[in-house]
Amino acid sequence: MNLMIRVTDKLDMDLLALIRRHYLNDPITFAYVFYDIMYYPEFTEVYLNVVGNDIIGFTLIYRGFRNYTATHVFGNIEEGVDYIPWDSQLILHINTEPRIVERIIRIASRKGQVEIRRSLTMVCDKSSFKAFNLGGDYVIRRLTINDLDQFIEIKSLQGVKISKAEAIARLLSPHWHYYGAFLNNELVSMAGTYLKLPEIWVVGDVFTLPQHRNRGLAKAVTTAVTNDSVLSGAMAMLHVFEDNSPAIKAYKRLGYRVIQTLLWINYKS
């Protein structure tokens, strides 16, 4: 018998243990669910489809971003489609049955504008990791609070405005982990994590200033973050659009491999 559970209503030690068990068995699938519940419950809603002691599907809703709501739809979760919040802007990450995908697209298309792309999930572990050594005049190092002003500036050039408070939090929080490439003490490229658990780190926020591209900097900063991940005993995971061939090629050279394809939907009302 299927049981739909709204985690924020019913979260207790038994349910948390069930989620944790699934996360430990399959960190790739359940990392965001476990992490958001543990660290950002005030921004998180989760609907689970549970059969016996197995979670066979979930809808994860995260409202911690300023400009959009992130929603993950996984597995057998047809009833969970009804809980998708059609906010003014919504980013959906979907890995479920075709009929459920079609239903989501129909609903989204009726309500607003829809952009659909495919995203690859790639992973790397200690056995597959291949470090890239840049050489030359660039210096690769961990970002610290002393890099605050340059960090805010490069995020602005990336097209992301962040407050000083948020920048400080990212540079000091154990959940974020940034490396940068510097030339003559100028921050020109960066990569970081936005999820860190003992079993898995999610790598992202890779950006290089246009005038410094095609020099291996993205590989160099991603190498640094990935190296720390695998040395800690964790798997490194990242997401990249399927049509971003240069990035996919670069990540494969570092030892990343594709393990799943997700449907990515950008919805605007």
C-alpha positions in Angstrom: 0.0 0.0 0.0 1.4 3.4 -1.0 1.5 6.1 1.7 2.1 9.8 0.8 3.8 11.6 3.7 4.4 15.3 4.0 7.6 15.3 6.0 7.3 18.6 7.6 4.0 17.4 9.2 5.2 14.0 10.3 8.9 14.2 10.8 10.0 12.0 13.7 13.0 9.9 14.5 11.6 6.9 12.7 11.0 8.8 9.5 14.3 10.6 9.7 16.0 7.2 10.1 14.2 6.0 7.0 15.4 9.0 5.0 18.9 8.6 6.3 19.0 4.9 5.4 18.0 5.7 1.8 20.5 8.5 1.6 23.3 6.2 2.8 22.3 3.5 0.4 21.9 6.0 -2.5 23.6 9.4 -1.9 23.2 10.5 -5.5 19.4 10.2 -5.4 18.7 11.3 -1.8 21.5 13.8 -1.0 19.3 16.9 -1.5 16.4 15.5 0.5 18.6 14.5 3.5 20.7 17.7 3.3 17.8 20.1 3.0 15.8 18.5 5.8 18.8 18.4 8.1 20.2 21.9 7.5 17.4 24.0 5.9 14.1 22.7 7.3 12.6 26.2 7.3 12.9 26.4 3.5 12.0 22.8 2.8 8.9 20.7 2.0 9.2 17.0 1.1 6.5 14.6 0.0 7.4 11.0 0.1 5.8 8.0 -1.5 6.5 5.1 0.9 5.7 1.4 0.3 6.5 -0.6 3.4 10.0 0.5 4.4 10.9 1.8 1.0 10.8 5.4 -0.4 9.8 4.9 -4.0 9.4 8.5 -5.0 9.5 12.0 -3.7 8.8 15.7 -4.4 11.3 18.0 -2.8 10.5 21.7 -2.6 13.2 24.2 -1.6 12.5 27.9 -1.2 15.9 29.1 0.1 16.8 30.8 -3.2 16.0 34.5 -3.7 14.6 34.5 -7.2 13.1 31.0 -7.7 11.8 27.8 -6.1 13.8 24.6 -6.7 11.8 21.4 -7.0 13.1 17.8 -7.4 10.7 15.1 -8.6 11.9 11.6 -8.4 10.6 8.1 -9.0 7.0 6.9 -8.6 5.4 10.1 -7.4 2.4 10.8 -9.5 0.3 12.1 -6.6 3.3 14.3 -5.6 2.8 16.3 -8.9 -0.2 17.9 -7.1 2.2 19.5 -4.6 4.4 21.2 -7.1 4.2 25.0 -6.3 3.7 26.9 -9.4 5.4 30.1 -8.1 6.4 33.0 -10.3 9.7 31.2 -11.2 10.3 27.5 -10.6 13.3 25.3 -11.6 12.3 21.6 -11.8 14.8 18.7 -11.8 12.9 15.6 -12.9 13.8 11.9 -12.9 10.5 10.0 -13.1 8.3 8.0 -15.5 7.5 9.5 -18.9 3.7 9.7 -18.2 4.5 11.8 -15.1 6.9 14.0 -17.0 4.3 14.6 -19.7 1.7 15.5 -17.1 4.1 18.0 -15.5 4.9 19.6 -18.9 1.2 19.9 -19.7 0.5 21.6 -16.4 3.5 24.0 -16.7 2.7 24.9 -20.3 -0.9 25.8 -19.4 0.2 28.0 -16.6 3.1 29.9 -18.0 6.3 29.9 -20.1 8.5 26.8 -20.1 12.1 26.2 -21.1 13.1 22.5 -21.2 16.6 21.1 -21.3 18.4 18.0 -20.3 21.0 17.9 -17.5 23.6 15.2 -16.9 24.6 14.2 -13.4 28.3 13.3 -13.2 30.3 11.8 -10.4 33.9 11.3 -9.5 35.6 9.3 -6.7 39.1 8.7 -5.4 39.6 5.8 -7.8 38.6 7.7 -10.9 39.9 11.2 -10.1 42.6 12.6 -12.4 44.1 15.9 -11.2 44.7 18.7 -13.7 47.9 20.7 -13.2 47.6 24.2 -14.7 51.1 25.6 -14.5 51.9 29.1 -15.6 51.4 32.3 -13.7 48.0 31.5 -12.2 47.7 30.7 -8.5 45.0 28.3 -7.4 44.0 28.5 -3.7 41.1 28.2 -1.3 39.1 31.4 -1.0 39.0 33.0 2.5 37.2 35.9 4.1 40.1 38.1 2.9 38.8 37.6 -0.6 35.4 39.0 0.2 35.3 42.0 -2.0 36.7 40.1 -5.0 34.2 37.3 -4.4 31.3 39.7 -4.5 32.7 41.3 -7.6 33.2 38.0 -9.6 29.7 36.9 -8.6 28.4 40.2 -10.0 30.2 39.6 -13.2 28.7 36.1 -13.3 25.3 37.8 -13.2 24.5 37.0 -9.6 24.1 39.8 -7.1 24.8 38.6 -3.5 24.8 40.7 -0.4 27.9 41.1 1.8 26.2 39.0 4.5 25.6 36.1 2.0 29.1 36.4 0.7 30.5 36.2 4.2 28.3 33.2 4.9 29.6 31.4 1.8 33.2 32.0 2.6 32.9 31.0 6.3 30.2 28.3 6.3 31.4 24.6 6.3 28.7 23.9 3.7 30.4 26.0 1.1 33.9 25.3 -0.2 35.4 27.7 -2.8 38.6 27.7 -4.7 39.8 30.5 -7.0 42.4 31.1 -9.7 44.3 34.3 -9.3 46.5 36.3 -11.7 48.5 39.1 -10.2 46.3 38.8 -7.1 43.1 39.2 -9.2 40.4 36.5 -8.8 39.6 35.4 -12.4 38.0 32.0 -12.0 36.2 30.0 -9.2 34.5 26.8 -8.4 32.8 25.7 -5.2 30.4 23.4 -3.5 26.9 24.1 -2.3 26.3 20.8 -0.5 28.8 19.0 1.7 28.1 15.7 3.5 30.5 13.0 4.6 29.5 10.8 1.7 29.0 13.3 -1.1 29.9 16.9 -2.1 28.0 18.7 -4.9 30.3 20.8 -7.0 29.1 23.9 -8.9 29.3 27.7 -9.3 32.1 27.2 -11.8 32.8 30.5 -13.5 35.7 32.2 -15.4 36.0 35.7 -16.5 35.5 35.9 -20.3 39.0 37.3 -21.0 40.6 34.3 -19.1 38.6 31.5 -20.7 40.1 28.6 -22.8 43.2 28.4 -20.6 42.2 25.5 -18.4 41.1 27.6 -15.4 37.7 25.9 -14.9 39.4 22.5 -14.9 42.0 23.8 -12.4 39.6 25.2 -9.8 37.3 22.2 -10.3 40.3 19.9 -9.7 41.0 21.7 -6.4 37.5 21.3 -5.1 37.2 17.7 -6.3 40.6 16.8 -4.8 39.4 18.0 -1.3 36.2 16.0 -1.8 37.8 12.7 -2.6 40.6 13.2 0.0 37.8 13.6 2.6 36.4 10.2 1.5 33.4 11.7 -0.2 32.2 11.3 -3.8 32.1 14.5 -5.9 28.9 15.1 -7.9 28.0 17.9 -10.4 25.3 18.8 -12.9 25.9 20.0 -16.4 23.6 20.7 -19.4 23.7 17.9 -22.0 24.5 20.4 -24.8 27.6 21.9 -22.9 30.1 19.6 -24.7 33.2 21.6 -23.7 32.4 21.3 -20.0 31.4 17.7 -20.2 34.7 16.9 -22.0 36.6 18.8 -19.3 34.9 17.0 -16.4 35.5 13.6 -18.0 39.2 14.4 -18.2 39.1 14.9 -14.4 37.6 11.5 -14.0 33.9 12.4 -13.8 31.5 10.0 -15.4 27.8 10.4 -16.4 25.5 8.4 -14.2 22.1 9.8 -15.0 20.1 12.3 -17.2 17.6 14.6 -15.6 14.9 16.7 -17.3 15.5 20.4 -16.3 12.5 22.8 -16.6 12.6 26.5 -16.1 9.0 27.7 -15.5 7.9 31.3 -15.3 4.3 32.4 -14.7 
